[in-house]
Amino acid sequence: MSVNSQRPVLIIGGSGLVGAQTAKALRRLHPTLPLTIGGRDLARADAVAKEVGGADAVRVDLERRDLGQPEGRAYSAVVVFTKDDTLNSMKYAQAKGLPYVSISSGVFEMGPEVAHYIHQPASAPIFMDSTWLAGAAMLPALHFAREFKTLEAIEFTVVLDEQDVGGPAAHADFDRLTNVATSSLLLQDGRWRWVRGADATRTVTAVDGTPMQGQVYSPFDVLALAAATEARSIRFDMVVGESATRRRGEPYSTEIIIELSGLKQDGMRGRVRHELVHPEGQAPVTALGVAIAVERLLGLAGGPPVAPGLYLPHVLIDPAYFVRRLEEFGTQIRRA
């Protein structure tokens, strides 16, 4: 364990739904890792800290460059679970040389983060984790892609149950990411296209065979997989509605469907569909993805502490390891 990782990880928004679950996931993965739950409401943050154990709480002010933290306060990493329009959380991490993880940006608004990295490229590792559920779609896709010699197309369908959007911060993110941009990005036959209207919808099939209306969505997965594979077409469709488990009278779940097509290792052309379902919804999956990012950045798993740079999940995290952890944390995976 690195010396830096003896200091607490600052989890901004750690008293929210996903932030609190991330703290618990980190505690499960690394029982002795110190954590600090940061938020606007100190009482709520303190309650989560006590529940997690081995953690303390601080009030965070995103309007301040120092986040309202005392000068002597030291952290090992900064993780943000809210959209920080000021980017003060990133500036703080860069000033202190700390790994930084963000999960709330759309592809149409990544420019400010990239510009701040370019301005100080040697200051800190910046982990851009605004992928679907913090890597839970793209990393399994890369793992399953090992079956192919040449990958031609990657198609995702994700079902977000309408009862599973999350807390206030998640609702704000969802509204911004789906309403501000009038078009969504996809890769089609080797060309990038911004689509809307009829081009941005299609009928998809849920894990129980139910046809549903999908809408093109463009998280960082599309960009990352275009860089990581030779696929000529990448499309990501989201459905907000009733999940398959709720249709049969059970609590909501979250669904990720990954369809890959191309030339397989045995020389045959084929199309393969994998279905990932977590029976407790999106929050525990996102929490695990962020926890895996933190442990990798700090050198607690998968390699030494990460040097300053600008990173997407697949550059640092082994897809097979991620899939194994998903299953350990309750995700059901099947080849359909």
C-alpha positions as CSV (number, residue, x, y, z in Angstrom):
1,M,0.0,0.0,0.0
2,S,1.3,3.4,-0.9
3,V,2.0,6.0,1.7
4,N,-0.5,8.3,0.1
5,S,-3.3,5.7,0.5
6,Q,-2.9,5.9,4.3
7,R,-4.7,9.3,4.0
8,P,-8.5,9.2,3.6
9,V,-10.3,9.2,0.3
10,L,-12.5,12.3,0.1
11,I,-15.9,11.3,-1.2
12,I,-17.8,14.5,-2.2
13,G,-21.5,13.7,-2.2
14,G,-20.7,10.7,0.0
15,S,-24.0,11.0,2.0
16,G,-26.0,10.6,-1.2
17,L,-27.4,7.2,-2.4
18,V,-24.5,6.2,-4.7
19,G,-21.8,8.0,-2.7
20,A,-22.8,6.1,0.5
21,Q,-22.8,2.8,-1.3
22,T,-19.4,3.5,-2.8
23,A,-18.0,4.1,0.7
24,K,-19.4,0.8,1.7
25,A,-18.0,-0.9,-1.4
26,L,-14.6,0.5,-0.6
27,R,-14.9,-0.6,3.0
28,R,-15.7,-4.1,1.8
29,L,-12.8,-4.2,-0.7
30,H,-10.3,-2.5,1.7
31,P,-11.3,-2.7,5.3
32,T,-8.6,-0.4,6.6
33,L,-8.7,2.3,4.0
34,P,-9.5,5.6,5.7
35,L,-12.5,7.5,4.2
36,T,-13.9,11.0,4.6
37,I,-17.6,11.6,3.7
38,G,-18.0,15.1,2.3
39,G,-21.2,17.0,1.8
40,R,-23.1,20.2,2.4
41,D,-25.0,18.6,5.3
42,L,-22.5,17.7,8.0
43,A,-25.0,15.7,10.0
44,R,-26.0,13.5,7.1
45,A,-22.3,13.0,6.2
46,D,-21.5,12.1,9.8
47,A,-24.3,9.5,9.9
48,V,-22.9,7.8,6.8
49,A,-19.4,7.9,8.2
50,K,-20.6,6.2,11.4
51,E,-22.5,3.5,9.4
52,V,-19.5,2.8,7.2
53,G,-16.9,2.7,10.0
54,G,-13.3,3.9,9.8
55,A,-14.5,7.1,8.3
56,D,-15.1,10.7,9.3
57,A,-17.1,13.6,7.9
58,V,-16.5,17.1,6.6
59,R,-18.5,19.9,5.2
60,V,-17.5,20.6,1.6
61,D,-18.1,24.0,-0.1
62,L,-17.7,23.6,-3.9
63,E,-17.8,27.4,-4.3
64,R,-14.3,27.6,-2.7
65,R,-11.0,26.6,-4.3
66,D,-10.0,25.0,-1.1
67,L,-13.4,23.2,-0.8
68,G,-13.6,24.8,2.7
69,Q,-11.0,22.3,4.0
70,P,-8.5,23.4,6.7
71,E,-4.9,23.9,5.4
72,G,-3.6,20.9,7.3
73,R,-6.2,18.5,6.0
74,A,-4.7,15.8,3.7
75,Y,-6.3,13.3,1.4
76,S,-5.2,10.5,-0.9
77,A,-7.9,11.0,-3.6
78,V,-10.9,13.0,-4.5
79,V,-14.1,11.4,-5.8
80,V,-17.1,13.5,-6.9
81,F,-20.7,12.3,-7.0
82,T,-22.3,15.5,-8.1
83,K,-21.9,17.8,-11.1
84,D,-19.3,20.4,-10.0
85,D,-19.9,23.3,-12.3
86,T,-17.1,25.2,-10.7
87,L,-14.5,22.4,-11.2
88,N,-13.1,23.5,-7.8
89,S,-13.0,19.8,-6.8
90,M,-10.7,19.0,-9.8
91,K,-8.6,22.2,-9.2
92,Y,-8.2,21.1,-5.6
93,A,-7.0,17.7,-6.6
94,Q,-4.6,19.1,-9.1
95,A,-3.2,21.5,-6.6
96,K,-2.6,18.7,-4.1
97,G,-1.5,16.2,-6.7
98,L,-4.3,13.8,-5.9
99,P,-6.1,11.3,-8.1
100,Y,-9.5,12.6,-9.2
101,V,-12.6,10.7,-10.2
102,S,-15.6,12.3,-11.8
103,I,-18.7,10.5,-13.1
104,S,-21.3,13.1,-14.0
105,S,-20.2,14.7,-17.3
106,G,-21.7,14.2,-20.8
107,V,-19.6,13.9,-23.9
108,F,-20.9,17.4,-24.9
109,E,-19.5,18.9,-21.7
110,M,-16.1,17.2,-21.2
111,G,-14.2,20.2,-22.6
112,P,-13.7,22.1,-19.3
113,E,-12.2,19.0,-17.6
114,V,-9.9,18.3,-20.5
115,A,-8.8,21.9,-20.7
116,H,-7.8,21.9,-17.0
117,Y,-5.9,18.7,-17.5
118,I,-4.0,20.1,-20.5
119,H,-3.1,23.2,-18.5
120,Q,-1.5,21.1,-15.8
121,P,-0.8,17.6,-17.3
122,A,1.7,16.6,-14.7
123,S,-0.3,17.6,-11.6
124,A,-2.5,14.6,-10.9
125,P,-4.2,11.5,-12.4
126,I,-7.6,12.5,-13.8
127,F,-10.0,9.6,-14.2
128,M,-12.9,10.4,-16.4
129,D,-15.4,7.8,-15.4
130,S,-18.6,9.3,-16.8
131,T,-19.4,6.0,-18.5
132,W,-22.6,4.0,-17.9
133,L,-22.6,3.0,-14.2
134,A,-18.9,3.8,-13.9
135,G,-17.6,1.2,-16.3
136,A,-20.3,-1.5,-15.9
137,A,-21.1,-1.6,-19.6
138,M,-17.9,-0.9,-21.4
139,L,-15.5,-3.0,-19.4
140,P,-17.7,-6.2,-19.7
141,A,-18.0,-5.4,-23.4
142,L,-14.2,-5.4,-23.7
143,H,-14.1,-8.7,-21.7
144,F,-16.6,-10.4,-24.0
145,A,-14.9,-8.9,-27.1
146,R,-12.0,-11.3,-26.6
147,E,-14.1,-13.9,-28.3
148,F,-13.7,-12.0,-31.5
149,K,-10.8,-11.6,-33.9
150,T,-12.3,-8.6,-35.5
151,L,-15.1,-6.6,-33.9
152,E,-17.5,-4.9,-36.3
153,A,-20.3,-3.5,-34.2
154,I,-21.1,-3.0,-30.5
155,E,-24.6,-2.3,-29.4
156,F,-25.7,-1.5,-25.9
157,T,-29.2,-1.4,-24.5
158,V,-29.5,-0.3,-20.9
159,V,-32.8,-0.3,-18.9
160,L,-33.0,2.2,-16.1
161,D,-36.2,1.6,-14.1
162,E,-38.2,4.7,-13.7
163,Q,-38.2,4.1,-10.0
164,D,-34.4,3.8,-9.9
165,V,-33.1,7.2,-11.1
166,G,-31.6,7.8,-7.7
167,G,-31.4,10.8,-5.3
168,P,-31.6,14.6,-6.1
169,A,-28.1,14.8,-7.6
170,A,-28.7,11.8,-9.8
171,H,-32.1,13.3,-10.9
172,A,-30.3,16.6,-11.8
173,D,-27.6,14.8,-13.7
174,F,-30.2,12.8,-15.6
175,D,-32.3,15.8,-16.5
176,R,-29.2,17.7,-17.7
177,L,-27.7,14.9,-19.7
178,T,-31.0,14.0,-21.5
179,N,-32.4,17.5,-22.0
180,V,-29.5,19.9,-22.6
181,A,-28.1,18.2,-25.7
182,T,-30.6,17.9,-28.5
183,S,-28.6,15.2,-30.2
184,S,-26.7,12.1,-29.2
185,L,-23.5,10.7,-30.5
186,L,-22.9,7.3,-32.2
187,L,-20.4,5.7,-34.5
188,Q,-22.0,4.4,-37.7
189,D,-20.0,2.7,-40.4
190,G,-16.8,4.4,-39.3
191,R,-18.2,7.9,-39.1
192,W,-19.3,9.9,-36.1
193,R,-22.8,11.1,-36.2
194,W,-25.0,13.3,-34.0
195,V,-28.5,11.9,-34.3
196,R,-32.0,13.0,-33.1
197,G,-35.6,12.3,-33.9
198,A,-36.3,9.0,-35.7
199,D,-32.6,8.3,-36.2
200,A,-32.2,8.3,-32.4
201,T,-34.8,5.7,-31.6
202,R,-35.2,2.0,-32.2
203,T,-37.1,-1.0,-30.8
204,V,-34.9,-3.0,-28.4
205,T,-35.5,-6.3,-26.6
206,A,-35.3,-6.4,-22.8
207,V,-33.9,-9.4,-20.9
208,D,-37.4,-11.0,-20.6
209,G,-38.1,-10.6,-24.3
210,T,-40.3,-7.6,-24.0
211,P,-39.9,-5.1,-26.9
212,M,-39.2,-1.6,-25.7
213,Q,-38.4,1.8,-27.2
214,G,-34.8,2.7,-26.9
215,Q,-33.3,6.2,-27.2
216,V,-29.7,6.9,-28.3
217,Y,-27.6,8.1,-25.4
218,S,-23.9,9.0,-25.5
219,P,-21.9,8.4,-22.3
220,F,-18.2,8.2,-22.5
221,D,-18.5,4.4,-23.3
222,V,-18.9,5.3,-27.0
223,L,-15.8,7.4,-27.1
224,A,-13.7,4.9,-25.1
225,L,-14.7,1.8,-27.1
226,A,-14.1,3.5,-30.4
227,A,-10.6,4.2,-29.2
228,A,-10.1,0.7,-27.7
229,T,-11.5,-1.4,-30.6
230,E,-11.7,-1.5,-34.3
231,A,-15.5,-1.5,-34.3
232,R,-16.9,0.5,-37.1
233,S,-20.3,1.0,-35.4
234,I,-21.1,1.7,-31.8
235,R,-24.5,2.5,-30.5
236,F,-25.8,3.0,-27.0
237,D,-29.6,3.0,-26.4
238,M,-31.2,3.7,-23.1
239,V,-34.7,2.8,-22.0
240,V,-36.3,4.5,-19.0
241,G,-39.3,2.5,-17.9
242,E,-40.3,-0.7,-16.2
243,S,-37.5,-3.3,-15.6
244,A,-38.1,-7.0,-16.3
245,T,-38.2,-7.9,-12.6
246,R,-40.8,-5.3,-11.8
247,R,-43.0,-6.5,-14.7
248,R,-43.1,-9.9,-12.9
249,G,-44.0,-8.3,-9.5
250,E,-40.5,-8.0,-7.9
251,P,-38.5,-5.0,-6.9
252,Y,-36.8,-3.0,-9.8
253,S,-33.5,-4.1,-11.2
254,T,-31.0,-2.6,-13.6
255,E,-30.3,-4.2,-17.0
256,I,-27.3,-3.9,-19.3
257,I,-27.5,-5.8,-22.7
258,I,-24.3,-6.0,-24.8
259,E,-24.5,-7.2,-28.4
260,L,-21.2,-7.8,-30.3
261,S,-20.8,-8.8,-33.9
262,G,-17.9,-9.6,-36.1
263,L,-15.4,-12.3,-37.0
264,K,-14.8,-14.7,-34.1
265,Q,-11.6,-16.3,-33.1
266,D,-12.7,-19.6,-34.8
267,G,-13.0,-17.8,-38.2
268,M,-16.8,-17.8,-38.2
269,R,-18.8,-14.6,-38.3
270,G,-21.3,-14.2,-35.5
271,R,-23.3,-12.1,-33.1
272,V,-23.3,-12.6,-29.4
273,R,-25.6,-11.2,-26.7
274,H,-24.7,-10.9,-23.0
275,E,-27.2,-9.7,-20.4
276,L,-26.2,-8.2,-17.0
277,V,-28.8,-7.7,-14.3
278,H,-28.4,-6.5,-10.8
279,P,-31.5,-7.1,-8.6
280,E,-31.0,-4.0,-6.5
281,G,-30.8,-1.5,-9.3
282,Q,-28.1,0.9,-10.6
283,A,-26.7,2.3,-7.3
284,P,-24.7,-0.8,-6.1
285,V,-23.3,-1.3,-9.6
286,T,-22.1,2.3,-9.9
287,A,-20.7,2.3,-6.4
288,L,-18.6,-0.8,-7.2
289,G,-17.3,0.8,-10.4
290,V,-16.2,3.9,-8.6
291,A,-14.6,1.8,-5.8
292,I,-12.6,-0.2,-8.3
293,A,-11.4,3.1,-9.9
294,V,-10.3,4.4,-6.5
295,E,-8.4,1.2,-5.5
296,R,-6.7,1.2,-8.9
297,L,-5.6,4.8,-8.7
298,L,-4.2,4.3,-5.2
299,G,-2.3,1.2,-6.2
300,L,-4.4,-1.1,-4.0
301,A,-5.2,-3.5,-6.8
302,G,-4.1,-4.0,-10.4
303,G,-0.8,-2.3,-10.3
304,P,1.2,0.5,-8.6
305,P,-0.3,4.0,-7.9
306,V,-1.2,5.7,-11.1
307,A,1.0,8.5,-12.4
308,P,-0.5,11.9,-13.5
309,G,-2.4,11.7,-16.7
310,L,-5.8,11.7,-18.3
311,Y,-7.5,8.3,-18.1
312,L,-10.6,6.4,-19.3
313,P,-11.5,3.2,-17.4
314,H,-10.2,0.7,-19.9
315,V,-6.7,2.2,-19.8
316,L,-6.3,1.3,-16.2
317,I,-8.7,-1.5,-15.2
318,D,-8.5,-5.1,-16.4
319,P,-12.0,-6.0,-17.8
320,A,-11.8,-9.6,-16.5
321,Y,-11.1,-8.3,-13.0
322,F,-14.1,-5.9,-13.3
323,V,-16.4,-8.6,-14.4
324,R,-15.3,-10.9,-11.6
325,R,-16.0,-8.1,-9.0
326,L,-19.4,-7.4,-10.6
327,E,-20.4,-11.0,-10.0
328,E,-19.1,-11.0,-6.5
329,F,-21.2,-8.0,-5.8
330,G,-24.4,-9.5,-7.0
331,T,-24.6,-8.9,-10.8
332,Q,-26.1,-11.8,-12.7
333,I,-24.4,-12.3,-16.1
334,R,-25.6,-14.6,-18.8
335,R,-24.9,-15.3,-22.4
336,A,-28.2,-15.2,-24.2
